[in-house]
Amino acid sequence: MSANENFLCPITQSVMEDPVIGSDGITYERTAIEAWFASGKHISPMTRQPMSSHSLVPNYALKAMIAAAASGSSSVAAAPAAA
């Protein structure tokens, strides 16, 4: 799979397997951002601004796009059209 740059974790520069959104609004690989926090860092690795929370939200949409790209699918299943 040719990695779309949006699929890469900004910390590891590897394709994400478990993408999560940090309080800075940026998506990271879960293990990478958790290690960042565990090392005592409380700032965003991207913006260098304080992170208001260490809470992480799964980025299911990105995870689905990465899975679709890995399987060779050209697109993620579209939502049904509104009637």
Sine and cosine of phi, psi and omega as CSV:
sin_phi,cos_phi,sin_psi,cos_psi,sin_omega,cos_omega
0.00,0.00,0.76,-0.64,0.13,-0.99
-0.99,0.14,0.89,-0.45,-0.13,-0.99
-0.96,0.28,0.84,-0.55,0.17,-0.99
-0.92,0.39,0.71,-0.71,-0.05,-1.00
-0.86,0.52,-0.40,0.91,0.04,-1.00
-0.95,0.30,-0.24,0.97,0.01,-1.00
-1.00,0.05,-0.15,0.99,-0.09,-1.00
-1.00,-0.02,0.69,-0.72,0.09,-1.00
-0.94,0.34,0.73,-0.68,0.00,-1.00
-0.93,0.37,-0.26,0.96,0.04,-1.00
-1.00,0.03,-0.77,0.64,-0.11,-0.99
-1.00,-0.04,-0.36,0.93,-0.10,-1.00
0.89,0.46,0.43,0.90,0.06,-1.00
-0.91,-0.41,0.39,-0.92,0.05,-1.00
-0.88,0.48,0.74,-0.67,-0.05,-1.00
-0.97,0.23,0.62,-0.79,0.08,-1.00
-0.97,-0.26,-0.52,0.85,-0.02,-1.00
-0.71,-0.71,0.95,0.30,-0.06,-1.00
-0.94,0.34,0.71,-0.71,0.03,-1.00
-0.73,-0.68,0.49,-0.87,0.01,-1.00
-0.99,-0.16,0.80,-0.60,0.05,-1.00
-1.00,0.09,0.13,-0.99,-0.02,-1.00
-0.92,0.39,-0.18,0.98,0.08,-1.00
-1.00,0.07,-0.02,1.00,0.02,-1.00
0.99,0.11,0.08,1.00,-0.03,-1.00
-0.97,-0.23,0.59,-0.81,0.00,-1.00
-1.00,-0.04,0.71,-0.70,0.00,-1.00
-0.74,-0.67,0.31,-0.95,0.22,-0.98
-0.94,0.34,0.76,-0.65,-0.09,-1.00
-0.79,0.62,-0.77,0.64,-0.06,-1.00
-0.89,0.46,-0.55,0.83,-0.02,-1.00
-0.94,0.34,-0.72,0.69,-0.03,-1.00
-0.96,0.28,-0.55,0.84,0.07,-1.00
-0.90,0.43,-0.63,0.78,0.05,-1.00
-0.91,0.41,-0.60,0.80,0.05,-1.00
-0.86,0.52,-0.76,0.65,0.01,-1.00
-0.91,0.41,-0.66,0.75,-0.03,-1.00
-0.89,0.45,-0.42,0.91,0.01,-1.00
-0.99,0.16,0.04,1.00,0.07,-1.00
1.00,-0.08,0.11,0.99,0.00,-1.00
-0.99,0.10,0.72,-0.69,-0.02,-1.00
-0.85,-0.53,0.31,0.95,0.03,-1.00
-0.89,-0.46,0.36,-0.93,0.04,-1.00
-0.94,0.35,0.74,-0.67,0.05,-1.00
-0.92,0.39,-0.29,0.96,-0.03,-1.00
-0.99,-0.14,-0.73,0.68,-0.09,-1.00
-0.99,-0.11,-0.29,0.96,-0.07,-1.00
0.90,0.44,0.30,0.95,0.07,-1.00
-0.99,-0.12,0.46,-0.89,0.04,-1.00
-0.85,0.53,0.66,-0.75,0.06,-1.00
-1.00,-0.03,0.79,-0.62,-0.09,-1.00
-0.94,0.34,-0.33,0.94,-0.07,-1.00
-0.39,-0.92,0.43,-0.90,0.13,-0.99
-0.99,-0.15,0.17,0.99,0.05,-1.00
-0.92,0.38,0.64,-0.77,0.00,-1.00
-0.84,-0.55,0.66,-0.75,-0.01,-1.00
-0.91,-0.41,0.81,-0.59,0.03,-1.00
-0.84,0.54,0.67,-0.74,0.06,-1.00
-0.98,-0.20,0.99,0.16,-0.07,-1.00
-0.90,0.44,-0.58,0.82,-0.01,-1.00
-0.90,0.44,-0.72,0.69,0.02,-1.00
-0.91,0.41,-0.64,0.77,0.02,-1.00
-0.87,0.50,-0.65,0.76,0.03,-1.00
-0.92,0.40,-0.64,0.77,0.02,-1.00
-0.91,0.41,-0.64,0.77,0.04,-1.00
-0.90,0.43,-0.69,0.72,0.01,-1.00
-0.89,0.45,-0.66,0.75,0.01,-1.00
-0.90,0.44,-0.66,0.75,0.02,-1.00
-0.91,0.41,-0.63,0.78,0.00,-1.00
-0.92,0.40,-0.53,0.85,-0.02,-1.00
-1.00,0.06,-0.07,1.00,0.01,-1.00
1.00,0.02,0.04,1.00,0.04,-1.00
-0.94,0.35,0.67,-0.74,-0.04,-1.00
-0.99,0.17,-0.28,0.96,0.02,-1.00
-0.41,-0.91,0.33,-0.94,0.09,-1.00
-0.99,0.13,0.58,-0.82,-0.01,-1.00
-0.79,0.61,0.74,-0.67,-0.01,-1.00
-0.99,0.17,0.50,-0.87,0.07,-1.00
-0.94,0.34,0.52,-0.85,0.01,-1.00
-0.87,0.49,0.58,-0.81,0.01,-1.00
-0.93,0.37,0.58,-0.82,0.04,-1.00
-0.94,0.33,0.59,-0.81,-0.03,-1.00
-0.99,0.12,0.00,0.00,0.00,0.00
